[in-house]
Amino acid sequence: MSIPHILFVPYPAQGHVMPMMELAQKIAEHGLRVTFVNSDFVHNQIMSTLSKKNDFGDGIHLVSISDGLEPGEDRKDLGKLTAAMHKFMPGKLQEVIEKINRAEDDGKISCVVADISIGCAFEIADKLKIKAVAFCPAAAAQMAVFFSLPKLLEDGIIENDGNVTKKQMIHLSPTMPPLNTETFVWACFSDLATRKAMFELFAIGSKYMKLAKWILCNSAYELESAAFTSFPEMLPIGPLSASNKLGDKQGSFWPEDSACLSWLDQQPACSVIYIAHGSFTIFDQIQFQELALGLELTNRPFLWVVRPDMTDETSDIYPKGFKERIGSRGKMVSWTPQVKVLRHPSIACFLSHCGWNSTVEGVSNGVPFLCWPYFADQFFNQTYICDVWKVGLRCDKNENGIISKDEVKSKVEQLLGDNNFKERAMNLKEKVVNAVSRDGCSNKNLSNFIEYLK
C-alpha cells in the first residue's frame, strides 16, 4: 500500500509559511510524505537561514516555483506580487504536481493542502482529481470574512472591486466582535492597484473554497468560540506553536539571533519588554525614534527586534546617544527565535504588531500585550486582545499620527502596574494549552485530519 503524499502550498509571506510548515511537520511525523512548495525567493531565503540542509526532518521535501517577479523586484509590494502570482502560479503548480505524479508510481500526490488565499491550488487539485484541503494561518474571524463575501456584496457594504462603500462597524454574526469595514485585509491598502489585487485574491479564494474537503484554522475554539460556532465549516487545529514542546520553528526568512536567550537569562523574572513588529512593518524615522526614546523612558530592560529593512534610513537610525544611555539594559537584534523568547520567564510583556502568529504565540505563553498594529488583520486581532480576551492595551496615536515616547512609557506602566492583565493572560494560556493537549478540541481535530489523510 502506497504512503499518502501531501503537497503544501502557502502564500509567500513569513506569517503564512511558518504555520503551514508547522502543520507539514506534524503530518510528516506520522509517516506521511510531504512536498512543500515555496516560491523561489522564499525557498532561497529559508535555505540561507538553515544550519544544515536536512533541518526539516524526515519526510519533507522542499521544492520551489517562480512567483512571477524578477529577482530584484520588491516582494513587499503585495499588489505586484499577488498580480504576478495570479498569472504564473497556476501553470507552475500544475507542472510540479504532474512531474511528481509521472515520476512516482506509488507516491503520487494524494492531497493538496493550500493557503485559503491560493484559490488556484483548489482549482488545479479539482482538475487533476486530487483531494484539496484549505488552511487558514490567520484568525477564524478572517476566514469568516471569506465566507461572508457574497453577503457583504449583496448588502452593499462592499462593491464588486472590494471598495468599501462607507466606514462602519459590522457583525459577521450576532455573537462575533464588531469589525471595522476599513480594516478588511484588502481595504487597508491605500494604493488602488494593491487593494484591487488583494481583494481579487480573497474573491478567488472564496469562490473555490467549496472544493476543499476540510477547512483547517490555526486557532482554538477557546480563543474564537463565536467564529467557530457561527461558521462550523472551519475546524480549529491550533495554535500549532503551542504544541511545539521545543519551541523550534522552521521556515524563518531571517537568521535567528539565539544569543538573546543568554541575555534574557541574566534579567530578573517578568522584567523585560519584548518588542517585535513582524516581517512587514516599516517605520518612518520620527516614529522609530519616538519608540526608542519611549523604551528608554521606561527604565526597564527590553529586547527589541529591529530588522535591517525596518526604516528607510540608511545611516544610524537610533536617537543620538541612545545606545550609550541604555547600555546593557536594552538589546537590539535583527530577528529572534520568538517562541523561545516568549516562553522565557524574564519576559514581562509583548509590544506587538498583532500579527496572528505573534498573537497566538504570546497568548500560548501567558504574556500580556501592548498593541501596535500596522495593517491587514492586525487591527482585528487587536480587538481580540484588548476587548474580548482583555490581555492587553492599545498604543494610541497623537494628533500627528505618532505613538509618542510618553504614550509608550505610560502604557507600559499601566499594563505592568495592573496584575489583572497577567492573571487573565495566564488563564487564557491554560485554555489554549488544554486545546492542543491530548484530549483537547484542537488536538482531536488534527488527529482526525491525519487519519483522513492516511
N, C-alpha and C positions, 0 to 999 in steps of 0.2 A: 504494500500500500504506500502511495507516494506521500511525502510530507507536505502539508499545506504551505504555499508560498505566498506571502503577503507583500504587496507593493505599497509603500507610503509616499504620499505627495504633499508636502507642506507649502504654504505660501512663503516666498523667500524673504522672510524678516525674522530677526532674532527671537522675538516673542512668540512666533508661530513654530519655528523649527525646534526649539528646545523641548516644549511639552510633547510634541509629536515623537521626538526621539526617545523621550522617557517611555511613552507608550510602546514604541517599537522594541525597546529593550525588555520590557515586561513580557511582551509576546515571544521574543526570541528565547527568553529564559525558560519557556515551556516547550522548547524543542522545535518551534516552527521556524521556517526560513523567512528571512526578511530582506527585501531590497528597498533601500531608502533613496529617493530621487530628489536631489537638490539642484538648484541652478549652478552652472559652472562657477559663478562668482562666489556664491555661498559655500560650495564644496571646497574651493581653494582657501577661503577664509578659515573654515573649520579645520582642514588638514594642516594648516600652518600653525594652529594652536596645540596640536596633539604632540605629546612627548614621544609617542611611538605609534606606528601605523595601525596596530590592532587594538587601540584603546576602546573600541566599541564592543569588544567581546565577540564570542562565537555567534554565528547565525545571522549577523547583519552585514549586508554587502552594500557599500555606498557607490552610487552612480550619479552622473550629472548630465544636465542638458542645458542648452542655451536659454537665457531669459529674453533674448531678442535685442539686448542692448550691446553696444560696443564696449570693450574692456575699460575704457576711461570714463564712461558715462556715469552720472550720479544716480546710484541706486536709492538715494533718499528722496528723489523726485518720484513719489509714488504714482503720480498720474502717468508719467512717461513709462515707468516700469510696468505698471498694470496694462497699459495700452499695448506695449511690446509683448507681454505675456499672452494677451488675448490672441495676438496674431501668430506667434511662433510656438507656443507651448502645446496646443493640441496635437499637431503633427509630430513633434519631437517625442511627446509622451507615448503616442501610439507606436512609434518606431521602437522605443525601449521595450514596451510590452511584447511586441511581435518578435523582436530579436531574442528576448529571453525564451519565449514560447517555442521558437524554432530550434533553439539550442538544447532545450530541456524536454526530454520525453516524459519524465516522471516528476518534473519540477516546474510545470507551467504555473503562471500566476493564477491563483485561485480567488484572490480578493484584493481589491484596491481600497485602501484607507486614505481618504483625501481631506484636506482642509475644507471647511464649508465654503470658502471663497474661491475654490478651484473647481468651478462648475463643469469645465470641460472634462475633468477626470471622470465624473459620474457619467457623462455622455459617452465617453470612449469605452468605459467599462461596460455600459449597456450595449453598445455597438458590438463589442467583442464577446458578449455574453459571459461577463465576469461579474461576480458579486461586488457591490460597492457599499462602502461604509463612510459616513460623514463624521468628521472630528472637529469639534469647536474648541479652540485653545483659549477662548475668552469666556466671560461670564455667560451663564444660560440666558440672562436678560438680553444679551446681544443676539443670541440665537433667536430669541423671541421676536426681535425686530425683523429677522429673515422671514419668519412665519407670518408676520403682520403686514408685510409689504402690500399685498393686494388690498387689504382693508385701509391702509394708510392712503393709498391711491384713490380708492373708492370714496373715502371720507373727505378728500380734497386737502389732506394735511400735507401731502407732497404732490408734486407734478410728475409727469412721465419721465422727466430727466433727473428726478431726485430733488429738484429745487423745493425748499421748504416754503410754503405759502405765507406763514407768519410764525413768529416766535410764540410758543405756548407750551404749557406743561400738559402732558397727556399720560393716560394709563393704558398700557398694552393689555392689561387685565385688571379687574376691580381690586385685586389684592396686591398687585405688584407696585413698587415705589414709583412715583411720578418720574417721567422722563422729559427733559427739555428738548424740544424738536431741533434746537440749534446744535445739540451735541450728538445727533445721529453721526455715526462714524464718517460718512461721506460729507456731511454738511459743514463740518468744522474746517474744511479746506477753503481758503479764500480764493485760490486760483480756480477759475471756472473749469478748465480742462481737467485738472486733477479731480475736482469734485464729480465731474461727469464720469470719468474713468472709474472712480471708486464706487459710484452708485451702480454703474454697469456691472461691476464685479459682484455686488450684492444681488442685483436683479437676476443675473445669470445663475448664481448660486442658489437663489430662492426657487428659480424655475426648475432646476434639475435635482433639487433636494428630494423630490418624491421617488427618485430612482434609488435612493440609499436604503439598504435593508435595516441598518442601525444608525442612530444619530447619537454619538457619544459626546459628553461635555466634561472638560477638565474642571469640574466644580463638585460641590457636595450638596445633597438635599438640605443639610443642616444650614448651609450658607444662603440658599436661594429657594426655600420651600415654595414660595408663591409662584416663581417662574416654572419650577418643575411640575407643580400641581396644575398650573394653567396650560402648560404645553407638555403633556405627558409623553409625546413622541421622543423627547430628549431623555437620555439616561445619564445620570451623574456617575463618573468613574474616578473622581479626583478628590482633592488635589493630588495629582500624581507625585509631586515632590514630597508630599507629607509621608508617603510610604517608602521613601528612599532613605534607608537607615544610615548610609554613609554620608549622604549629602553631596555625593559626586554627581555632577550634571554634565552630560555630553552635548556638544553642538554649539559651544560658545564661539562667537565670531572674533573674540579678542583673547589674548593670553591672560590668564588669571594671575594676580599677584598674591600668592599664598603667604608671603611674608607678613601680610597684615594680620594674620591669625596669631603670630608670635607677639605682635604689638598689642593685640587685644588681650592676650594672656597677662600682660603687665598692668592692665587697667582694672579698677575696682568693679565689683558686680553692679550691674544696672546703672552704669555711669556714662556710657558712650552714646553719642548721637551718630547714627549711621545715615549718610546722605547718598542716595543714588537715584539718578533721573533717567535710567534706561538707555536704550540704544539710539533714540531719535531726537531727544530734546536738545534744542540749540538755545543758548543764552546770548543776548547782546551784552556788551561789556559793562554797562551800568548795572544790569540785573545780576550779573555774575559777581561783581564786586560788592554789591549790597548783601548778597548771600554770604560771601566770605566774611564781611565785617559783622554780620549778624551772628555767625558761628563764633567769631572772636568774642563778641559781647556776652555770649552765654557763660563764658568761663568754665565750660565743660569740655572733656575730651571728645574728639569727633574723628570719625573715619569717613572720608569724602571721596567718592568715585568721580574723577574728572577725566573724561575721555579726551584724547588728543583733538577730536573734532567738535568739542563741546561749545566753543565760541568761534567767531570768525577772526578773532585776533591771532596774530602770529607771534607777536612779541610777548613779554611777560604779562600774563593775564591777571595776576593777583594784585591787590592794592599794595601800594608802596610800603615796605617794611612788614607786611603781613606775616610772611614766613618766619621772620626773625622774632616777631612778637609772640606768635603762638608756640614756637619751639617744638618740643616733642608732644605737646598737648594735642596737636592735630596731625593726622596722617592723610596725605592725598595720594591716591593710586589710580591707575588708568582703568582697572577692572578688577572685580573680586570674585572669589568663589561664594556667591551670595547666600546660598542655603547654609553653608558652614558659618558664615558671618552672623546671620540672623539667629542661628542656634547658640551662639556664643553667650555665656552668662553675663559678659560685661555690657551687652547691648541694652540701652535704656529705651530708645525709640527709633523709628524709621522715618526720615524725611524723604518721601517717595513721590514719584510721578504718577503713581497709582495704576501702572500697567497691571494687567490681570495676574501675570506670573509673580510679580513683586507683591501684589496684594495677597495672593493665597500663600506665598512663602512667609510673609510677615504674620498673617493670621495663624498659620500652622505652627508658629513658634511663640505665640502669645505676646507679640511685640506691638505696642501702641504706635499710631501713625500721626505724622504731620503731612497733610495732603497738599501737593503742588502739581496738579495735572497739567499736561501740555496739550494733548489733542486726543481726538477719536474717543474710544470707550472709557478713557481715563476719568472723564468728568462724571460718568455714571458710577464708576467704581468708587469715586469719592463719596457719592450719595450713600452707597452701602456702608462704607467705613464710618462716616460721620453721623448719618441719620438713622440707619437701620441697625447696624451692629453696635454703634456708639463706642468705637475703639480708637477714635482719632479726631483731630481738629483740622479745619481748613486754614490755609495761609491766605489771607485776604490782600488784594492789591490796593494801592493807594490811588489818588485821583490821577496820577500819571501812568497808571497801569503797571506799577512796580511793586513787588513784595519787598518792603523796606527792611533794613537791618534791625530796626526796633520791633517790627512785626515778627521777625524770626525769633528774636530774643524773648518777646512776650509770649508767643505760642509755645515755645519750648518750656518756659517756666509754668505756663498754665497746664500743659499736658503732664509734665512730670511732677507738678505740685498737687495733682489730684489722683489719689490711688485707685479711684473707681475705674479709670481708663485701663490700668494694668489688670485689675480684677476682672473686668469684662473681657479683656483680651485673653486672659488665661482660661476663662470659662469657654470662650469660643474655640480656643486651641483644643481643649478636651473633646468638644463635639466633633471637630474636624479629624482629630487623631482616631476617634472611635469610628468615624465613617470609613476610614481606609483600613481599619483593623479587620481581623478575620470574619467577624460577624456583622461588620458594618455594611450599610447600603451600597456605598461606592465599590467596596471590595467584592461584594456579591455580584454586582452588575458586571464588573470587569471579568470575574471568573466565568460568568455565564457567556460573555462575549468570546472569551478564549475557547470555551468548549464548542461554541458555534463554529469558530474558525477550524477547529480540529475535525 
